[in-house]
C-alpha cells in the first residue's frame, strides 16, 4: 500500500502521511493506557489528545 501511494502520488507527500499515521497511533496508545487503568475517557480528554498530536 505504501509503495502504491509513493508511485501514484497524492495530495500529500509520503512523509506527511506517515507522520500523521504515527500521531494517530500515539493518541490511540495514550487513550488505551486510560482504558487499562479504568479511567473514564471524556470528550475533553479525546480533544486534548487530538490537539496535542505532535
mmCIF entry with sequence, helices, sheets and N, C-alpha, C, O atoms, coordinates in Angstrom:
data_MODEL
# 
_entry.id   MODEL 
# 
_entity.id                         1 
_entity.type                       polymer 
_entity.pdbx_number_of_molecules   1 
# 
_entity_poly.entity_id                      1 
_entity_poly.type                           'polypeptide(L)' 
_entity_poly.nstd_linkage                   no 
_entity_poly.nstd_monomer                   no 
_entity_poly.pdbx_seq_one_letter_code       
;(UNK)(UNK)(UNK)(UNK)(UNK)(UNK)(UNK)(UNK)(UNK)(UNK)(UNK)(UNK)(UNK)(UNK)(UNK)(UNK)
(UNK)(UNK)(UNK)(UNK)(UNK)(UNK)(UNK)(UNK)(UNK)(UNK)(UNK)(UNK)(UNK)(UNK)(UNK)(UNK)
(UNK)(UNK)(UNK)(UNK)(UNK)(UNK)(UNK)(UNK)(UNK)(UNK)(UNK)(UNK)(UNK)(UNK)(UNK)(UNK)
(UNK)(UNK)(UNK)(UNK)(UNK)(UNK)
;
_entity_poly.pdbx_seq_one_letter_code_can   XXXXXXXXXXXXXXXXXXXXXXXXXXXXXXXXXXXXXXXXXXXXXXXXXXXXXX 
_entity_poly.pdbx_strand_id                 A 
# 
loop_
_entity_poly_seq.entity_id 
_entity_poly_seq.num 
_entity_poly_seq.mon_id 
_entity_poly_seq.hetero 
1 1  UNK n 
1 2  UNK n 
1 3  UNK n 
1 4  UNK n 
1 5  UNK n 
1 6  UNK n 
1 7  UNK n 
1 8  UNK n 
1 9  UNK n 
1 10 UNK n 
1 11 UNK n 
1 12 UNK n 
1 13 UNK n 
1 14 UNK n 
1 15 UNK n 
1 16 UNK n 
1 17 UNK n 
1 18 UNK n 
1 19 UNK n 
1 20 UNK n 
1 21 UNK n 
1 22 UNK n 
1 23 UNK n 
1 24 UNK n 
1 25 UNK n 
1 26 UNK n 
1 27 UNK n 
1 28 UNK n 
1 29 UNK n 
1 30 UNK n 
1 31 UNK n 
1 32 UNK n 
1 33 UNK n 
1 34 UNK n 
1 35 UNK n 
1 36 UNK n 
1 37 UNK n 
1 38 UNK n 
1 39 UNK n 
1 40 UNK n 
1 41 UNK n 
1 42 UNK n 
1 43 UNK n 
1 44 UNK n 
1 45 UNK n 
1 46 UNK n 
1 47 UNK n 
1 48 UNK n 
1 49 UNK n 
1 50 UNK n 
1 51 UNK n 
1 52 UNK n 
1 53 UNK n 
1 54 UNK n 
# 
_struct_asym.id          A 
_struct_asym.entity_id   1 
# 
loop_
_struct_conf.conf_type_id 
_struct_conf.id 
_struct_conf.pdbx_PDB_helix_id 
_struct_conf.beg_label_comp_id 
_struct_conf.beg_label_asym_id 
_struct_conf.beg_label_seq_id 
_struct_conf.pdbx_beg_PDB_ins_code 
_struct_conf.end_label_comp_id 
_struct_conf.end_label_asym_id 
_struct_conf.end_label_seq_id 
_struct_conf.pdbx_end_PDB_ins_code 
_struct_conf.beg_auth_comp_id 
_struct_conf.beg_auth_asym_id 
_struct_conf.beg_auth_seq_id 
_struct_conf.end_auth_comp_id 
_struct_conf.end_auth_asym_id 
_struct_conf.end_auth_seq_id 
_struct_conf.pdbx_PDB_helix_class 
_struct_conf.details 
_struct_conf.pdbx_PDB_helix_length 
HELX_P HELX_P1 AA1 UNK A 2  ? UNK A 8  ? UNK A 2  UNK A 8  1 ? 7  
HELX_P HELX_P2 AA2 UNK A 14 ? UNK A 36 ? UNK A 14 UNK A 36 1 ? 23 
HELX_P HELX_P3 AA3 UNK A 43 ? UNK A 51 ? UNK A 43 UNK A 51 1 ? 9  
# 
_struct_conf_type.id          HELX_P 
_struct_conf_type.criteria    ? 
_struct_conf_type.reference   ? 
# 
loop_
_atom_site.group_PDB 
_atom_site.id 
_atom_site.type_symbol 
_atom_site.label_atom_id 
_atom_site.label_alt_id 
_atom_site.label_comp_id 
_atom_site.label_asym_id 
_atom_site.label_entity_id 
_atom_site.label_seq_id 
_atom_site.pdbx_PDB_ins_code 
_atom_site.Cartn_x 
_atom_site.Cartn_y 
_atom_site.Cartn_z 
_atom_site.occupancy 
_atom_site.B_iso_or_equiv 
_atom_site.pdbx_formal_charge 
_atom_site.auth_seq_id 
_atom_site.auth_comp_id 
_atom_site.auth_asym_id 
_atom_site.auth_atom_id 
_atom_site.pdbx_PDB_model_num 
ATOM 1   N N  . UNK A 1 1  ? 0.820   -1.193 0.000  1.00 0.00 ? 1  UNK A N  1 
ATOM 2   C CA . UNK A 1 1  ? 0.000   0.000  0.000  1.00 0.00 ? 1  UNK A CA 1 
ATOM 3   C C  . UNK A 1 1  ? 0.864   1.258  0.000  1.00 0.00 ? 1  UNK A C  1 
ATOM 4   O O  . UNK A 1 1  ? 0.600   2.194  -0.754 1.00 0.00 ? 1  UNK A O  1 
ATOM 5   N N  . UNK A 1 2  ? 1.899   1.281  0.845  1.00 0.00 ? 2  UNK A N  1 
ATOM 6   C CA . UNK A 1 2  ? 2.769   2.453  0.894  1.00 0.00 ? 2  UNK A CA 1 
ATOM 7   C C  . UNK A 1 2  ? 3.448   2.668  -0.447 1.00 0.00 ? 2  UNK A C  1 
ATOM 8   O O  . UNK A 1 2  ? 3.543   3.801  -0.919 1.00 0.00 ? 2  UNK A O  1 
ATOM 9   N N  . UNK A 1 3  ? 3.923   1.591  -1.068 1.00 0.00 ? 3  UNK A N  1 
ATOM 10  C CA . UNK A 1 3  ? 4.575   1.746  -2.368 1.00 0.00 ? 3  UNK A CA 1 
ATOM 11  C C  . UNK A 1 3  ? 3.594   2.216  -3.431 1.00 0.00 ? 3  UNK A C  1 
ATOM 12  O O  . UNK A 1 3  ? 3.974   2.945  -4.347 1.00 0.00 ? 3  UNK A O  1 
ATOM 13  N N  . UNK A 1 4  ? 2.340   1.807  -3.317 1.00 0.00 ? 4  UNK A N  1 
ATOM 14  C CA . UNK A 1 4  ? 1.313   2.254  -4.255 1.00 0.00 ? 4  UNK A CA 1 
ATOM 15  C C  . UNK A 1 4  ? 1.110   3.754  -4.126 1.00 0.00 ? 4  UNK A C  1 
ATOM 16  O O  . UNK A 1 4  ? 1.027   4.458  -5.132 1.00 0.00 ? 4  UNK A O  1 
ATOM 17  N N  . UNK A 1 5  ? 1.028   4.249  -2.897 1.00 0.00 ? 5  UNK A N  1 
ATOM 18  C CA . UNK A 1 5  ? 0.875   5.686  -2.674 1.00 0.00 ? 5  UNK A CA 1 
ATOM 19  C C  . UNK A 1 5  ? 2.083   6.432  -3.222 1.00 0.00 ? 5  UNK A C  1 
ATOM 20  O O  . UNK A 1 5  ? 1.942   7.479  -3.853 1.00 0.00 ? 5  UNK A O  1 
ATOM 21  N N  . UNK A 1 6  ? 3.270   5.889  -2.980 1.00 0.00 ? 6  UNK A N  1 
ATOM 22  C CA . UNK A 1 6  ? 4.505   6.553  -3.406 1.00 0.00 ? 6  UNK A CA 1 
ATOM 23  C C  . UNK A 1 6  ? 4.612   6.630  -4.923 1.00 0.00 ? 6  UNK A C  1 
ATOM 24  O O  . UNK A 1 6  ? 5.122   7.616  -5.456 1.00 0.00 ? 6  UNK A O  1 
ATOM 25  N N  . UNK A 1 7  ? 4.144   5.617  -5.617 1.00 0.00 ? 7  UNK A N  1 
ATOM 26  C CA . UNK A 1 7  ? 4.293   5.610  -7.068 1.00 0.00 ? 7  UNK A CA 1 
ATOM 27  C C  . UNK A 1 7  ? 3.191   6.381  -7.782 1.00 0.00 ? 7  UNK A C  1 
ATOM 28  O O  . UNK A 1 7  ? 3.428   6.938  -8.853 1.00 0.00 ? 7  UNK A O  1 
ATOM 29  N N  . UNK A 1 8  ? 1.995   6.423  -7.210 1.00 0.00 ? 8  UNK A N  1 
ATOM 30  C CA . UNK A 1 8  ? 0.890   7.109  -7.865 1.00 0.00 ? 8  UNK A CA 1 
ATOM 31  C C  . UNK A 1 8  ? 0.809   8.586  -7.512 1.00 0.00 ? 8  UNK A C  1 
ATOM 32  O O  . UNK A 1 8  ? 0.184   9.364  -8.233 1.00 0.00 ? 8  UNK A O  1 
ATOM 33  N N  . UNK A 1 9  ? 1.425   8.972  -6.427 1.00 0.00 ? 9  UNK A N  1 
ATOM 34  C CA . UNK A 1 9  ? 1.372   10.362 -5.996 1.00 0.00 ? 9  UNK A CA 1 
ATOM 35  C C  . UNK A 1 9  ? 0.050   10.667 -5.309 1.00 0.00 ? 9  UNK A C  1 
ATOM 36  O O  . UNK A 1 9  ? -0.974  10.046 -5.590 1.00 0.00 ? 9  UNK A O  1 
ATOM 37  N N  . UNK A 1 10 ? 0.096   11.632 -4.408 1.00 0.00 ? 10 UNK A N  1 
ATOM 38  C CA . UNK A 1 10 ? -1.095  12.033 -3.680 1.00 0.00 ? 10 UNK A CA 1 
ATOM 39  C C  . UNK A 1 10 ? -1.035  13.530 -3.446 1.00 0.00 ? 10 UNK A C  1 
ATOM 40  O O  . UNK A 1 10 ? -0.092  14.202 -3.866 1.00 0.00 ? 10 UNK A O  1 
ATOM 41  N N  . UNK A 1 11 ? -2.047  14.042 -2.775 1.00 0.00 ? 11 UNK A N  1 
ATOM 42  C CA . UNK A 1 11 ? -2.024  15.450 -2.396 1.00 0.00 ? 11 UNK A CA 1 
ATOM 43  C C  . UNK A 1 11 ? -0.974  15.722 -1.337 1.00 0.00 ? 11 UNK A C  1 
ATOM 44  O O  . UNK A 1 11 ? -0.518  16.855 -1.183 1.00 0.00 ? 11 UNK A O  1 
ATOM 45  N N  . UNK A 1 12 ? -0.589  14.685 -0.607 1.00 0.00 ? 12 UNK A N  1 
ATOM 46  C CA . UNK A 1 12 ? 0.382   14.814 0.474  1.00 0.00 ? 12 UNK A CA 1 
ATOM 47  C C  . UNK A 1 12 ? 1.595   13.958 0.149  1.00 0.00 ? 12 UNK A C  1 
ATOM 48  O O  . UNK A 1 12 ? 1.479   12.906 -0.480 1.00 0.00 ? 12 UNK A O  1 
ATOM 49  N N  . UNK A 1 13 ? 2.742   14.414 0.579  1.00 0.00 ? 13 UNK A N  1 
ATOM 50  C CA . UNK A 1 13 ? 3.919   13.579 0.371  1.00 0.00 ? 13 UNK A CA 1 
ATOM 51  C C  . UNK A 1 13 ? 3.892   12.420 1.375  1.00 0.00 ? 13 UNK A C  1 
ATOM 52  O O  . UNK A 1 13 ? 3.212   12.494 2.399  1.00 0.00 ? 13 UNK A O  1 
ATOM 53  N N  . UNK A 1 14 ? 4.610   11.389 1.085  1.00 0.00 ? 14 UNK A N  1 
ATOM 54  C CA . UNK A 1 14 ? 4.603   10.165 1.879  1.00 0.00 ? 14 UNK A CA 1 
ATOM 55  C C  . UNK A 1 14 ? 5.010   10.427 3.328  1.00 0.00 ? 14 UNK A C  1 
ATOM 56  O O  . UNK A 1 14 ? 4.424   9.852  4.245  1.00 0.00 ? 14 UNK A O  1 
ATOM 57  N N  . UNK A 1 15 ? 5.988   11.272 3.542  1.00 0.00 ? 15 UNK A N  1 
ATOM 58  C CA . UNK A 1 15 ? 6.444   11.559 4.902  1.00 0.00 ? 15 UNK A CA 1 
ATOM 59  C C  . UNK A 1 15 ? 5.313   12.178 5.738  1.00 0.00 ? 15 UNK A C  1 
ATOM 60  O O  . UNK A 1 15 ? 5.146   11.839 6.910  1.00 0.00 ? 15 UNK A O  1 
ATOM 61  N N  . UNK A 1 16 ? 4.549   13.074 5.138  1.00 0.00 ? 16 UNK A N  1 
ATOM 62  C CA . UNK A 1 16 ? 3.426   13.694 5.844  1.00 0.00 ? 16 UNK A CA 1 
ATOM 63  C C  . UNK A 1 16 ? 2.378   12.661 6.224  1.00 0.00 ? 16 UNK A C  1 
ATOM 64  O O  . UNK A 1 16 ? 1.854   12.684 7.337  1.00 0.00 ? 16 UNK A O  1 
ATOM 65  N N  . UNK A 1 17 ? 2.074   11.760 5.311  1.00 0.00 ? 17 UNK A N  1 
ATOM 66  C CA . UNK A 1 17 ? 1.086   10.711 5.564  1.00 0.00 ? 17 UNK A CA 1 
ATOM 67  C C  . UNK A 1 17 ? 1.559   9.808  6.701  1.00 0.00 ? 17 UNK A C  1 
ATOM 68  O O  . UNK A 1 17 ? 0.780   9.484  7.597  1.00 0.00 ? 17 UNK A O  1 
ATOM 69  N N  . UNK A 1 18 ? 2.821   9.403  6.673  1.00 0.00 ? 18 UNK A N  1 
ATOM 70  C CA . UNK A 1 18 ? 3.356   8.534  7.711  1.00 0.00 ? 18 UNK A CA 1 
ATOM 71  C C  . UNK A 1 18 ? 3.427   9.240  9.057  1.00 0.00 ? 18 UNK A C  1 
ATOM 72  O O  . UNK A 1 18 ? 3.153   8.628  10.090 1.00 0.00 ? 18 UNK A O  1 
ATOM 73  N N  . UNK A 1 19 ? 3.793   10.528 9.061  1.00 0.00 ? 19 UNK A N  1 
ATOM 74  C CA . UNK A 1 19 ? 3.835   11.291 10.309 1.00 0.00 ? 19 UNK A CA 1 
ATOM 75  C C  . UNK A 1 19 ? 2.448   11.384 10.929 1.00 0.00 ? 19 UNK A C  1 
ATOM 76  O O  . UNK A 1 19 ? 2.294   11.222 12.140 1.00 0.00 ? 19 UNK A O  1 
ATOM 77  N N  . UNK A 1 20 ? 1.445   11.642 10.107 1.00 0.00 ? 20 UNK A N  1 
ATOM 78  C CA . UNK A 1 20 ? 0.073   11.739 10.602 1.00 0.00 ? 20 UNK A CA 1 
ATOM 79  C C  . UNK A 1 20 ? -0.377  10.389 11.161 1.00 0.00 ? 20 UNK A C  1 
ATOM 80  O O  . UNK A 1 20 ? -1.006  10.332 12.218 1.00 0.00 ? 20 UNK A O  1 
ATOM 81  N N  . UNK A 1 21 ? -0.062  9.321  10.464 1.00 0.00 ? 21 UNK A N  1 
ATOM 82  C CA . UNK A 1 21 ? -0.412  7.985  10.939 1.00 0.00 ? 21 UNK A CA 1 
ATOM 83  C C  . UNK A 1 21 ? 0.236   7.679  12.276 1.00 0.00 ? 21 UNK A C  1 
ATOM 84  O O  . UNK A 1 21 ? -0.404  7.104  13.156 1.00 0.00 ? 21 UNK A O  1 
ATOM 85  N N  . UNK A 1 22 ? 1.484   8.051  12.439 1.00 0.00 ? 22 UNK A N  1 
ATOM 86  C CA . UNK A 1 22 ? 2.180   7.827  13.712 1.00 0.00 ? 22 UNK A CA 1 
ATOM 87  C C  . UNK A 1 22 ? 1.531   8.643  14.820 1.00 0.00 ? 22 UNK A C  1 
ATOM 88  O O  . UNK A 1 22 ? 1.406   8.169  15.950 1.00 0.00 ? 22 UNK A O  1 
ATOM 89  N N  . UNK A 1 23 ? 1.121   9.857  14.508 1.00 0.00 ? 23 UNK A N  1 
ATOM 90  C CA . UNK A 1 23 ? 0.461   10.701 15.504 1.00 0.00 ? 23 UNK A CA 1 
ATOM 91  C C  . UNK A 1 23 ? -0.844  10.073 15.971 1.00 0.00 ? 23 UNK A C  1 
ATOM 92  O O  . UNK A 1 23 ? -1.148  10.091 17.164 1.00 0.00 ? 23 UNK A O  1 
ATOM 93  N N  . UNK A 1 24 ? -1.609  9.524  15.052 1.00 0.00 ? 24 UNK A N  1 
ATOM 94  C CA . UNK A 1 24 ? -2.870  8.864  15.400 1.00 0.00 ? 24 UNK A CA 1 
ATOM 95  C C  . UNK A 1 24 ? -2.593  7.656  16.302 1.00 0.00 ? 24 UNK A C  1 
ATOM 96  O O  . UNK A 1 24 ? -3.312  7.425  17.274 1.00 0.00 ? 24 UNK A O  1 
ATOM 97  N N  . UNK A 1 25 ? -1.557  6.895  15.979 1.00 0.00 ? 25 UNK A N  1 
ATOM 98  C CA . UNK A 1 25 ? -1.192  5.752  16.825 1.00 0.00 ? 25 UNK A CA 1 
ATOM 99  C C  . UNK A 1 25 ? -0.795  6.201  18.226 1.00 0.00 ? 25 UNK A C  1 
ATOM 100 O O  . UNK A 1 25 ? -1.137  5.540  19.206 1.00 0.00 ? 25 UNK A O  1 
ATOM 101 N N  . UNK A 1 26 ? -0.086  7.306  18.329 1.00 0.00 ? 26 UNK A N  1 
ATOM 102 C CA . UNK A 1 26 ? 0.314   7.825  19.644 1.00 0.00 ? 26 UNK A CA 1 
ATOM 103 C C  . UNK A 1 26 ? -0.914  8.182  20.480 1.00 0.00 ? 26 UNK A C  1 
ATOM 104 O O  . UNK A 1 26 ? -0.968  7.882  21.672 1.00 0.00 ? 26 UNK A O  1 
ATOM 105 N N  . UNK A 1 27 ? -1.895  8.822  19.853 1.00 0.00 ? 27 UNK A N  1 
ATOM 106 C CA . UNK A 1 27 ? -3.134  9.165  20.559 1.00 0.00 ? 27 UNK A CA 1 
ATOM 107 C C  . UNK A 1 27 ? -3.834  7.891  21.016 1.00 0.00 ? 27 UNK A C  1 
ATOM 108 O O  . UNK A 1 27 ? -4.289  7.803  22.157 1.00 0.00 ? 27 UNK A O  1 
ATOM 109 N N  . UNK A 1 28 ? -3.920  6.909  20.129 1.00 0.00 ? 28 UNK A N  1 
ATOM 110 C CA . UNK A 1 28 ? -4.574  5.639  20.480 1.00 0.00 ? 28 UNK A CA 1 
ATOM 111 C C  . UNK A 1 28 ? -3.875  4.967  21.657 1.00 0.00 ? 28 UNK A C  1 
ATOM 112 O O  . UNK A 1 28 ? -4.536  4.416  22.537 1.00 0.00 ? 28 UNK A O  1 
ATOM 113 N N  . UNK A 1 29 ? -2.553  5.009  21.680 1.00 0.00 ? 29 UNK A N  1 
ATOM 114 C CA . UNK A 1 29 ? -1.808  4.402  22.789 1.00 0.00 ? 29 UNK A CA 1 
ATOM 115 C C  . UNK A 1 29 ? -2.098  5.113  24.106 1.00 0.00 ? 29 UNK A C  1 
ATOM 116 O O  . UNK A 1 29 ? -2.255  4.465  25.141 1.00 0.00 ? 29 UNK A O  1 
ATOM 117 N N  . UNK A 1 30 ? -2.170  6.432  24.070 1.00 0.00 ? 30 UNK A N  1 
ATOM 118 C CA . UNK A 1 30 ? -2.461  7.191  25.292 1.00 0.00 ? 30 UNK A CA 1 
ATOM 119 C C  . UNK A 1 30 ? -3.869  6.898  25.796 1.00 0.00 ? 30 UNK A C  1 
ATOM 120 O O  . UNK A 1 30 ? -4.078  6.741  26.999 1.00 0.00 ? 30 UNK A O  1 
ATOM 121 N N  . UNK A 1 31 ? -4.831  6.825  24.886 1.00 0.00 ? 31 UNK A N  1 
ATOM 122 C CA . UNK A 1 31 ? -6.199  6.523  25.288 1.00 0.00 ? 31 UNK A CA 1 
ATOM 123 C C  . UNK A 1 31 ? -6.314  5.086  25.803 1.00 0.00 ? 31 UNK A C  1 
ATOM 124 O O  . UNK A 1 31 ? -7.087  4.814  26.721 1.00 0.00 ? 31 UNK A O  1 
ATOM 125 N N  . UNK A 1 32 ? -5.549  4.175  25.216 1.00 0.00 ? 32 UNK A N  1 
ATOM 126 C CA . UNK A 1 32 ? -5.539  2.792  25.676 1.00 0.00 ? 32 UNK A CA 1 
ATOM 127 C C  . UNK A 1 32 ? -5.022  2.695  27.105 1.00 0.00 ? 32 UNK A C  1 
ATOM 128 O O  . UNK A 1 32 ? -5.545  1.916  27.903 1.00 0.00 ? 32 UNK A O  1 
ATOM 129 N N  . UNK A 1 33 ? -4.003  3.479  27.434 1.00 0.00 ? 33 UNK A N  1 
ATOM 130 C CA . UNK A 1 33 ? -3.484  3.496  28.803 1.00 0.00 ? 33 UNK A CA 1 
ATOM 131 C C  . UNK A 1 33 ? -4.596  3.882  29.784 1.00 0.00 ? 33 UNK A C  1 
ATOM 132 O O  . UNK A 1 33 ? -4.712  3.295  30.860 1.00 0.00 ? 33 UNK A O  1 
ATOM 133 N N  . UNK A 1 34 ? -5.407  4.869  29.407 1.00 0.00 ? 34 UNK A N  1 
ATOM 134 C CA . UNK A 1 34 ? -6.512  5.285  30.271 1.00 0.00 ? 34 UNK A CA 1 
ATOM 135 C C  . UNK A 1 34 ? -7.510  4.149  30.461 1.00 0.00 ? 34 UNK A C  1 
ATOM 136 O O  . UNK A 1 34 ? -8.002  3.930  31.568 1.00 0.00 ? 34 UNK A O  1 
ATOM 137 N N  . UNK A 1 35 ? -7.806  3.437  29.398 1.00 0.00 ? 35 UNK A N  1 
ATOM 138 C CA . UNK A 1 35 ? -8.746  2.319  29.496 1.00 0.00 ? 35 UNK A CA 1 
ATOM 139 C C  . UNK A 1 35 ? -8.198  1.201  30.376 1.00 0.00 ? 35 UNK A C  1 
ATOM 140 O O  . UNK A 1 35 ? -8.928  0.626  31.183 1.00 0.00 ? 35 UNK A O  1 
ATOM 141 N N  . UNK A 1 36 ? -6.924  0.898  30.220 1.00 0.00 ? 36 UNK A N  1 
ATOM 142 C CA . UNK A 1 36 ? -6.298  -0.154 31.019 1.00 0.00 ? 36 UNK A CA 1 
ATOM 143 C C  . UNK A 1 36 ? -6.342  0.213  32.503 1.00 0.00 ? 36 UNK A C  1 
ATOM 144 O O  . UNK A 1 36 ? -6.548  -0.646 33.360 1.00 0.00 ? 36 UNK A O  1 
ATOM 145 N N  . UNK A 1 37 ? -6.148  1.490  32.791 1.00 0.00 ? 37 UNK A N  1 
ATOM 146 C CA . UNK A 1 37 ? -6.179  1.965  34.177 1.00 0.00 ? 37 UNK A CA 1 
ATOM 147 C C  . UNK A 1 37 ? -7.611  2.226  34.644 1.00 0.00 ? 37 UNK A C  1 
ATOM 148 O O  . UNK A 1 37 ? -7.826  2.745  35.739 1.00 0.00 ? 37 UNK A O  1 
ATOM 149 N N  . UNK A 1 38 ? -8.577  1.869  33.822 1.00 0.00 ? 38 UNK A N  1 
ATOM 150 C CA . UNK A 1 38 ? -10.008 2.011  34.107 1.00 0.00 ? 38 UNK A CA 1 
ATOM 151 C C  . UNK A 1 38 ? -10.394 3.448  34.440 1.00 0.00 ? 38 UNK A C  1 
ATOM 152 O O  . UNK A 1 38 ? -11.248 3.700  35.291 1.00 0.00 ? 38 UNK A O  1 
ATOM 153 N N  . UNK A 1 39 ? -9.740  4.391  33.744 1.00 0.00 ? 39 UNK A N  1 
ATOM 154 C CA . UNK A 1 39 ? -10.109 5.799  33.887 1.00 0.00 ? 39 UNK A CA 1 
ATOM 155 C C  . UNK A 1 39 ? -11.127 6.146  32.814 1.00 0.00 ? 39 UNK A C  1 
ATOM 156 O O  . UNK A 1 39 ? -11.086 5.611  31.706 1.00 0.00 ? 39 UNK A O  1 
ATOM 157 N N  . UNK A 1 40 ? -12.027 7.033  33.147 1.00 0.00 ? 40 UNK A N  1 
ATOM 158 C CA . UNK A 1 40 ? -13.039 7.475  32.207 1.00 0.00 ? 40 UNK A CA 1 
ATOM 159 C C  . UNK A 1 40 ? -12.389 8.310  31.104 1.00 0.00 ? 40 UNK A C  1 
ATOM 160 O O  . UNK A 1 40 ? -11.529 9.149  31.373 1.00 0.00 ? 40 UNK A O  1 
ATOM 161 N N  . UNK A 1 41 ? -12.806 8.073  29.875 1.00 0.00 ? 41 UNK A N  1 
ATOM 162 C CA . UNK A 1 41 ? -12.321 8.872  28.754 1.00 0.00 ? 41 UNK A CA 1 
ATOM 163 C C  . UNK A 1 41 ? -13.456 9.801  28.340 1.00 0.00 ? 41 UNK A C  1 
ATOM 164 O O  . UNK A 1 41 ? -14.475 9.362  27.806 1.00 0.00 ? 41 UNK A O  1 
ATOM 165 N N  . UNK A 1 42 ? -13.263 11.069 28.591 1.00 0.00 ? 42 UNK A N  1 
ATOM 166 C CA . UNK A 1 42 ? -14.282 12.060 28.246 1.00 0.00 ? 42 UNK A CA 1 
ATOM 167 C C  . UNK A 1 42 ? -13.991 12.656 26.871 1.00 0.00 ? 42 UNK A C  1 
ATOM 168 O O  . UNK A 1 42 ? -12.917 12.469 26.301 1.00 0.00 ? 42 UNK A O  1 
ATOM 169 N N  . UNK A 1 43 ? -14.967 13.364 26.372 1.00 0.00 ? 43 UNK A N  1 
ATOM 170 C CA . UNK A 1 43 ? -14.777 14.080 25.104 1.00 0.00 ? 43 UNK A CA 1 
ATOM 171 C C  . UNK A 1 43 ? -13.618 15.059 25.231 1.00 0.00 ? 43 UNK A C  1 
ATOM 172 O O  . UNK A 1 43 ? -12.834 15.227 24.298 1.00 0.00 ? 43 UNK A O  1 
ATOM 173 N N  . UNK A 1 44 ? -13.515 15.696 26.376 1.00 0.00 ? 44 UNK A N  1 
ATOM 174 C CA . UNK A 1 44 ? -12.432 16.661 26.617 1.00 0.00 ? 44 UNK A CA 1 
ATOM 175 C C  . UNK A 1 44 ? -11.062 15.976 26.546 1.00 0.00 ? 44 UNK A C  1 
ATOM 176 O O  . UNK A 1 44 ? -10.113 16.538 25.999 1.00 0.00 ? 44 UNK A O  1 
ATOM 177 N N  . UNK A 1 45 ? -10.964 14.774 27.094 1.00 0.00 ? 45 UNK A N  1 
ATOM 178 C CA . UNK A 1 45 ? -9.704  14.020 27.054 1.00 0.00 ? 45 UNK A CA 1 
ATOM 179 C C  . UNK A 1 45 ? -9.320  13.706 25.613 1.00 0.00 ? 45 UNK A C  1 
ATOM 180 O O  . UNK A 1 45 ? -8.166  13.874 25.220 1.00 0.00 ? 45 UNK A O  1 
ATOM 181 N N  . UNK A 1 46 ? -10.284 13.254 24.835 1.00 0.00 ? 46 UNK A N  1 
ATOM 182 C CA . UNK A 1 46 ? -10.015 12.929 23.428 1.00 0.00 ? 46 UNK A CA 1 
ATOM 183 C C  . UNK A 1 46 ? -9.614  14.184 22.664 1.00 0.00 ? 46 UNK A C  1 
ATOM 184 O O  . UNK A 1 46 ? -8.657  14.157 21.890 1.00 0.00 ? 46 UNK A O  1 
ATOM 185 N N  . UNK A 1 47 ? -10.333 15.275 22.871 1.00 0.00 ? 47 UNK A N  1 
ATOM 186 C CA . UNK A 1 47 ? -9.991  16.530 22.192 1.00 0.00 ? 47 UNK A CA 1 
ATOM 187 C C  . UNK A 1 47 ? -8.586  16.980 22.544 1.00 0.00 ? 47 UNK A C  1 
ATOM 188 O O  . UNK A 1 47 ? -7.828  17.398 21.668 1.00 0.00 ? 47 UNK A O  1 
ATOM 189 N N  . UNK A 1 48 ? -8.230  16.899 23.819 1.00 0.00 ? 48 UNK A N  1 
ATOM 190 C CA . UNK A 1 48 ? -6.895  17.318 24.250 1.00 0.00 ? 48 UNK A CA 1 
ATOM 191 C C  . UNK A 1 48 ? -5.818  16.455 23.579 1.00 0.00 ? 48 UNK A C  1 
ATOM 192 O O  . UNK A 1 48 ? -4.793  16.969 23.132 1.00 0.00 ? 48 UNK A O  1 
ATOM 193 N N  . UNK A 1 49 ? -6.059  15.152 23.514 1.00 0.00 ? 49 UNK A N  1 
ATOM 194 C CA . UNK A 1 49 ? -5.092  14.254 22.869 1.00 0.00 ? 49 UNK A CA 1 
ATOM 195 C C  . UNK A 1 49 ? -4.963  14.570 21.377 1.00 0.00 ? 49 UNK A C  1 
ATOM 196 O O  . UNK A 1 49 ? -3.855  14.579 20.841 1.00 0.00 ? 49 UNK A O  1 
ATOM 197 N N  . UNK A 1 50 ? -6.062  14.823 20.719 1.00 0.00 ? 50 UNK A N  1 
ATOM 198 C CA . UNK A 1 50 ? -6.030  15.098 19.272 1.00 0.00 ? 50 UNK A CA 1 
ATOM 199 C C  . UNK A 1 50 ? -5.374  16.446 18.978 1.00 0.00 ? 50 UNK A C  1 
ATOM 200 O O  . UNK A 1 50 ? -4.696  16.595 17.962 1.00 0.00 ? 50 UNK A O  1 
ATOM 201 N N  . UNK A 1 51 ? -5.568  17.413 19.847 1.00 0.00 ? 51 UNK A N  1 
ATOM 202 C CA . UNK A 1 51 ? -4.934  18.728 19.633 1.00 0.00 ? 51 UNK A CA 1 
ATOM 203 C C  . UNK A 1 51 ? -3.437  18.678 19.889 1.00 0.00 ? 51 UNK A C  1 
ATOM 204 O O  . UNK A 1 51 ? -2.680  19.498 19.370 1.00 0.00 ? 51 UNK A O  1 
ATOM 205 N N  . UNK A 1 52 ? -3.021  17.718 20.687 1.00 0.00 ? 52 UNK A N  1 
ATOM 206 C CA . UNK A 1 52 ? -1.598  17.584 21.029 1.00 0.00 ? 52 UNK A CA 1 
ATOM 207 C C  . UNK A 1 52 ? -0.972  16.441 20.238 1.00 0.00 ? 52 UNK A C  1 
ATOM 208 O O  . UNK A 1 52 ? -0.234  15.631 20.798 1.00 0.00 ? 52 UNK A O  1 
ATOM 209 N N  . UNK A 1 53 ? -1.260  16.371 18.940 1.00 0.00 ? 53 UNK A N  1 
ATOM 210 C CA . UNK A 1 53 ? -0.782  15.269 18.101 1.00 0.00 ? 53 UNK A CA 1 
ATOM 211 C C  . UNK A 1 53 ? 0.742   15.228 17.986 1.00 0.00 ? 53 UNK A C  1 
ATOM 212 O O  . UNK A 1 53 ? 1.301   14.150 17.783 1.00 0.00 ? 53 UNK A O  1 
ATOM 213 N N  . UNK A 1 54 ? 1.399   16.311 18.103 1.00 0.00 ? 54 UNK A N  1 
ATOM 214 C CA . UNK A 1 54 ? 2.840   16.305 17.862 1.00 0.00 ? 54 UNK A CA 1 
ATOM 215 C C  . UNK A 1 54 ? 3.560   16.255 19.125 1.00 0.00 ? 54 UNK A C  1 
ATOM 216 O O  . UNK A 1 54 ? 4.791   16.243 19.135 1.00 0.00 ? 54 UNK A O  1 
# 
